[in-house]
Amino acid sequence: MRTFTFDPPAPVGIPVVGQEAFFPARRVYCVGRNYAEHAREMGFTGREPPFFFLKPVDAIVVVPNGETGTLPYPPLTHNLHHEIELVVAIGKGGKNIAAADAMGHVFGYAVGLDMTRRDLQLAQRDLGRPWDIGKGFDHSAPIGPITPGAQVPGIETAPIWVNVNGQVRQKSSVASLIWNLAEVIEHISAAWELQPGDLIMSGTPEGVGPVVASDLMIGGVEGLGELRVKVA
């Protein structure tokens, strides 16, 4: 029997709507600038080739239905931004998956927030350096329960939004993705072999902005319920 020098961390389990079993998260892939209007507000235009970054799986903050998650305001930043996202949960692995076959690899969907230390991200971007310090910090990926795909037909055109303290910040539709969900899976699986348990944060619409301590973010994707997160 294999032993370890110390106890390995427990797997991150995300609740599944209507099931007792939890979804075991493996990797968190994120798609950059995948809504045209958000790309413009970040200083870019056009349908550029998709690009990706990853968050550590232990950056996930699991927020069960009906509860409010807590997000500690992270160190080193003075400009913490919300980015609401549709999260795709992979249930069947594969590599070089064709877009025509991609949706057969999806287990379900969730609402997520790609929290960003914007000042640190932009500073690294301007220097041509990786974004990890701006994107992959502790607690940077609050995610709600996963709804099996069969229960949310029409997710590809669902409204997506986030409010902060009752004020609308981001409001769009999944239909406005530059690269749709099937295309995203095709591109990611060409670079990495997807495995069951992988999560894909599919991109955020325009309207990203700062939050501070005590702010309450309530976001959602139609058919998936709401994600409530308060900044501590």
Secondary structure by P-SEA (a helix, b strand, c coil): cccccccccccbbbbcccccbbbbbcbbbbbccccaaaaaaaccccccccccccccccccccccccbbbbbcccccccbbbbbbbbbbbbcccccccccccccccccbbbbbbbccaaaaaaaaaaaccccccccccccccccccccccccccccccccccccccccccbbbbcccccccaaaaaaaaaacccccccbbbccccccccccccccbbbbbbcccccbbbbbcc
